[in-house]
Amino acid sequence: MYLSKLTIENFRCFGEGVKRLELSLRPGLTTLVGENDTGKSAIIDALRFVMGTTDQEWYRLEETDFNAGANPKEIRIVCKFESLEPKDQRAFIEYLTYDAEGDVPPVLYLTWTAKDTGETTRGRPYRRVEMHSGKNGDGPTIDPKIRELLSATYLRPLRDAEKALSAGRGSRLSQVLHHSEQVRNVGVKYDPEAVELDIHTLNVLGIGDLANDLLQKQQGIMDARKKIDTHLDGLSLTGSGIRSSIKVSGATASDKIRLLVVGKARPLD
């Protein structure tokens, strides 16, 4: 199936009535071209609100998302999907809209609305968000599990690439590396008992294990630990056996967590 029509009302630069956006689309690649502040980002963000995305970012509705002239403050976004395959019709069967004569294949309408109630919850404005099916938005509410079938992948604009690829376990870079088969499978584990070691054959986790082993055996680290342990002996009860430990952060975590590589990429000059 594909998104054949998008209607946006009272969302950012798009108003209502003749000022609303009605965008017809065709199957295949769609490119939005236009000057700054003409609504390109608003179209993408509207789709993100309706379908949800698989990225790690939590997207919150803000006051500035409501069109300045909207009265009452209510955003309405309608997506129409056509050319549903049999598997799509089975998945969305209770939400489909059928032609009265039965001559046209069923279509899927999603109507997403956000109303500013004027109330507050925990110090923040309360906005009621709903999503219904049906041509006029009067069909059954879309179940959250069904909505997951519509989730799309959102790729940040290149202007945000440096921030998205910065260091951090939750960064886009770490997510990409974590799900890369080459990062997970290429190379061998580190064996501290091996007679000969070729560091170039180690996998990512093996490199981390080697670094952790070298760190613990570094003379300066060992001397520092002795001083710390001597100090702990004077503070602890007899027989408690408290000893310091210095290692690479996350060295004892599971392989899955360790593969969430903390890295940083630089954009090309």
Backbone torsions as a table, in degrees:
resi	resn	phi	psi	omega
1	MET	NA	164.2	179.7
2	TYR	-146.3	158.4	178.1
3	LEU	-78.8	113.1	-175.1
4	SER	-98.2	-23.5	-180.0
5	LYS	-153.0	139.7	178.8
6	LEU	-128.3	127.1	177.7
7	THR	-121.0	129.7	-178.2
8	ILE	-128.7	127.6	178.0
9	GLU	-128.6	135.3	174.1
10	ASN	60.0	30.6	177.8
11	PHE	-115.3	111.2	179.6
12	ARG	55.4	-115.8	-174.4
13	CYS	-79.8	-8.0	-178.6
14	PHE	-96.0	127.7	-178.7
15	GLY	-94.7	-144.7	179.0
16	GLU	-124.9	171.3	-177.9
17	GLY	64.4	-127.7	-179.0
18	VAL	-71.2	-13.1	-178.8
19	LYS	-94.1	0.5	178.4
20	ARG	-78.0	166.4	178.6
21	LEU	-102.3	130.5	171.2
22	GLU	-126.2	111.0	-174.2
23	LEU	-119.3	117.6	177.3
24	SER	-92.8	138.0	-176.6
25	LEU	-126.6	158.1	177.7
26	ARG	-119.8	161.0	179.3
27	PRO	-60.3	148.5	178.5
28	GLY	107.6	-163.9	-177.1
29	LEU	-76.2	131.5	177.6
30	THR	-118.2	130.8	179.7
31	THR	-118.9	130.1	176.4
32	LEU	-100.3	122.4	-178.4
33	VAL	-125.4	133.0	178.7
34	GLY	178.4	169.9	179.5
35	GLU	-71.8	170.0	177.2
36	ASN	-63.4	147.0	176.4
37	ASP	63.8	31.4	176.1
38	THR	-105.0	-1.7	174.4
39	GLY	108.9	8.8	-178.7
40	LYS	-63.2	-49.1	179.8
41	SER	-65.3	-33.5	179.0
42	ALA	-63.2	-37.6	178.9
43	ILE	-65.1	-46.3	179.9
44	ILE	-63.5	-44.8	-178.1
45	ASP	-67.8	-31.8	176.0
46	ALA	-62.5	-42.9	177.4
47	LEU	-65.4	-34.3	178.5
48	ARG	-65.5	-38.3	178.2
49	PHE	-65.8	-41.7	-175.3
50	VAL	-72.9	-49.9	-171.2
51	MET	-96.0	-20.2	-175.1
52	GLY	77.2	159.5	-178.8
53	THR	-130.3	162.3	-177.9
54	THR	-94.4	6.6	178.7
55	ASP	-78.9	175.4	-174.0
56	GLN	-86.3	-6.2	-174.4
57	GLU	-81.8	135.7	174.2
58	TRP	-93.0	120.3	-172.2
59	TYR	-98.6	117.9	-176.2
60	ARG	-107.6	139.4	176.2
61	LEU	-75.0	128.3	-177.4
62	GLU	-114.2	166.1	179.6
63	GLU	-58.9	-37.2	-177.7
64	THR	-70.4	-10.4	178.1
65	ASP	-76.2	-20.4	177.1
66	PHE	-81.8	133.5	177.7
67	ASN	-59.3	137.4	-174.2
68	ALA	-58.9	-29.6	-177.2
69	GLY	-95.8	6.0	-176.9
70	ALA	-72.3	128.1	178.0
71	ASN	-151.1	108.3	1.0
72	PRO	-73.3	168.7	-179.3
73	LYS	-76.0	101.4	-179.6
74	GLU	-148.7	120.3	177.5
75	ILE	-93.0	139.5	179.2
76	ARG	-135.0	121.5	179.3
77	ILE	-126.5	125.2	-177.4
78	VAL	-121.3	127.8	176.5
79	CYS	-116.2	134.1	177.2
80	LYS	-115.9	125.7	179.7
81	PHE	-112.2	132.7	179.2
82	GLU	-123.1	177.6	178.7
83	SER	55.8	47.2	179.0
84	LEU	-72.2	128.7	175.2
85	GLU	-76.0	164.5	179.7
86	PRO	-52.8	-39.5	179.8
87	LYS	-66.4	-33.0	177.4
88	ASP	-69.3	-42.0	179.5
89	GLN	-63.3	-36.6	177.7
90	ARG	-67.5	-40.1	-177.1
91	ALA	-68.5	-35.3	-174.8
92	PHE	-113.1	23.7	-169.3
93	ILE	-53.0	-41.2	-176.4
94	GLU	-81.0	-2.4	-178.2
95	TYR	-113.1	0.8	-174.9
96	LEU	-77.5	154.7	175.5
97	THR	-111.9	125.5	-176.0
98	TYR	-107.4	148.8	175.6
99	ASP	-70.7	140.4	-176.3
100	ALA	-60.5	-34.6	-178.9
101	GLU	-87.2	-14.8	-179.2
102	GLY	77.0	13.1	-178.1
103	ASP	-90.1	-16.8	-176.5
104	VAL	-111.9	136.1	178.9
105	PRO	-57.8	150.6	-179.7
106	PRO	-64.9	153.4	178.3
107	VAL	-126.0	165.4	179.7
108	LEU	-117.5	122.5	175.0
109	TYR	-107.8	136.4	172.6
110	LEU	-124.0	121.8	179.0
111	THR	-115.5	113.0	-179.2
112	TRP	-104.7	125.4	179.4
113	THR	-127.4	146.8	176.2
114	ALA	-135.2	120.1	-177.8
115	LYS	-114.8	133.0	174.5
116	ASP	-84.9	110.0	-175.2
117	THR	-81.0	-13.4	-176.6
118	GLY	83.5	-4.0	179.1
119	GLU	-94.7	167.7	177.9
120	THR	-127.5	147.8	175.9
121	THR	-132.7	119.6	-177.9
122	ARG	54.8	39.0	175.7
123	GLY	82.2	1.2	179.8
124	ARG	-116.8	147.8	178.0
125	PRO	-58.8	136.2	179.0
126	TYR	-93.7	122.3	179.3
127	ARG	-122.4	123.4	-177.6
128	ARG	-84.7	119.2	-178.0
129	VAL	-111.8	129.6	179.8
130	GLU	-137.1	155.2	174.4
131	MET	-139.9	120.4	-177.7
132	HIS	-120.5	162.1	174.5
133	SER	-98.9	-176.6	178.6
134	GLY	95.1	149.1	-176.9
135	LYS	-59.2	-35.2	-179.1
136	ASN	-106.3	13.7	179.1
137	GLY	72.9	21.6	-178.0
138	ASP	-111.2	16.6	178.8
139	GLY	-89.2	-173.4	-178.9
140	PRO	-59.5	150.1	174.6
141	THR	-66.9	139.2	-178.7
142	ILE	-74.0	124.1	178.6
143	ASP	-67.3	139.7	-179.8
144	PRO	-54.4	-37.5	179.8
145	LYS	-67.3	-36.2	177.5
146	ILE	-69.7	-36.2	-179.2
147	ARG	-63.7	-30.3	178.4
148	GLU	-61.7	-26.6	179.0
149	LEU	-68.4	-16.6	-178.4
150	LEU	-97.4	-7.1	-175.6
151	SER	-55.7	136.5	-178.4
152	ALA	-116.1	162.8	176.3
153	THR	-91.0	126.5	179.7
154	TYR	-109.4	123.1	177.6
155	LEU	-105.3	126.0	-177.8
156	ARG	-62.2	152.6	173.1
157	PRO	-60.7	154.5	-178.3
158	LEU	-61.8	-24.7	179.6
159	ARG	-66.8	-18.6	178.9
160	ASP	-102.8	8.8	-172.7
161	ALA	-63.7	-41.9	-177.0
162	GLU	-62.4	-41.0	179.0
163	LYS	-67.1	-41.3	-177.8
164	ALA	-69.0	-26.7	-178.0
165	LEU	-101.9	19.4	179.3
166	SER	-78.7	173.8	-177.2
167	ALA	-68.2	151.1	177.1
168	GLY	140.9	143.2	-177.1
169	ARG	-63.8	-30.0	-179.0
170	GLY	-96.7	9.7	-177.7
171	SER	-72.5	162.6	178.1
172	ARG	-62.7	-37.1	-179.6
173	LEU	-62.1	-46.1	-179.0
174	SER	-64.9	-35.1	178.2
175	GLN	-66.5	-41.2	179.4
176	VAL	-63.8	-46.9	-178.9
177	LEU	-65.5	-37.9	-178.6
178	HIS	-62.1	-36.1	-177.1
179	HIS	-95.8	8.2	178.7
180	SER	-85.3	124.4	-179.0
181	GLU	-62.0	-36.2	-179.4
182	GLN	-64.1	-40.5	-180.0
183	VAL	-66.8	-37.8	-176.7
184	ARG	-75.2	-37.0	-166.1
185	ASN	-111.7	-21.3	-175.3
186	VAL	-79.4	128.5	178.0
187	GLY	104.3	175.3	-178.2
188	VAL	-117.0	163.0	178.5
189	LYS	-72.9	160.4	177.6
190	TYR	-84.5	128.9	178.4
191	ASP	-115.2	105.3	-177.5
192	PRO	-64.8	-15.8	-178.9
193	GLU	-94.8	-1.8	-176.7
194	ALA	-65.2	138.9	179.3
195	VAL	-70.5	-43.9	177.3
196	GLU	-119.5	140.8	-178.0
197	LEU	-131.4	122.8	173.6
198	ASP	-104.8	103.1	-174.7
199	ILE	-63.6	-20.8	-178.2
200	HIS	-74.3	-12.5	179.7
201	THR	-97.3	-2.4	-176.9
202	LEU	-73.0	147.3	171.7
203	ASN	-83.3	-179.2	-175.4
204	VAL	-60.4	-45.7	179.5
205	LEU	-65.9	-35.4	178.4
206	GLY	-63.3	-38.7	177.3
207	ILE	-63.3	-40.4	177.6
208	GLY	-64.5	-40.7	178.9
209	ASP	-65.7	-39.6	178.5
210	LEU	-63.8	-45.1	179.3
211	ALA	-61.0	-40.1	179.7
212	ASN	-65.7	-40.7	179.5
213	ASP	-65.4	-44.0	179.2
214	LEU	-64.5	-38.8	-179.8
215	LEU	-62.3	-45.4	-177.9
216	GLN	-68.6	-25.9	-179.6
217	LYS	-94.1	-2.6	179.5
218	GLN	-67.2	133.4	-170.8
219	GLN	-59.8	-41.1	179.3
220	GLY	-62.0	-41.5	177.8
221	ILE	-65.3	-43.1	179.9
222	MET	-62.5	-42.2	178.1
223	ASP	-63.9	-40.7	179.7
224	ALA	-64.2	-39.7	179.7
225	ARG	-64.6	-39.0	179.0
226	LYS	-61.2	-42.4	179.7
227	LYS	-65.6	-41.1	179.3
228	ILE	-64.6	-43.5	-178.9
229	ASP	-65.3	-37.3	177.6
230	THR	-62.6	-40.5	178.2
231	HIS	-66.8	-37.9	179.6
232	LEU	-66.8	-34.2	178.9
233	ASP	-60.8	-33.7	-179.9
234	GLY	-78.1	-15.8	-177.6
235	LEU	-103.0	-21.9	-173.5
236	SER	-93.5	162.2	176.8
237	LEU	-74.0	157.1	-179.6
238	THR	-60.6	129.4	177.6
239	GLY	86.0	-1.6	-178.1
240	SER	-71.9	-31.2	174.0
241	GLY	63.5	39.4	179.0
242	ILE	-74.9	128.5	179.2
243	ARG	-133.5	146.7	179.8
244	SER	-77.4	161.8	178.4
245	SER	-144.4	125.3	179.0
246	ILE	-122.9	119.6	-177.7
247	LYS	-153.1	169.0	176.6
248	VAL	-63.0	135.6	-178.9
249	SER	-57.3	129.8	178.2
250	GLY	80.7	9.7	-176.1
251	ALA	-63.3	-27.7	-178.3
252	THR	-98.6	4.8	179.5
253	ALA	-74.6	171.3	179.1
254	SER	-67.9	159.5	179.6
255	ASP	-58.6	-36.6	-178.6
256	LYS	-62.4	-43.7	179.9
257	ILE	-69.9	-40.8	-178.3
258	ARG	-64.8	-27.8	179.8
259	LEU	-75.7	-9.2	172.7
260	LEU	-76.6	79.6	-168.6
261	VAL	-63.1	134.4	173.4
262	VAL	-90.9	100.5	-177.2
263	GLY	-136.4	176.0	177.7
264	LYS	-146.1	132.5	179.0
265	ALA	-112.6	144.6	178.0
266	ARG	-103.2	138.1	176.4
267	PRO	-66.6	152.8	178.8
268	LEU	-65.9	140.3	178.7
269	ASP	-74.0	NA	NA
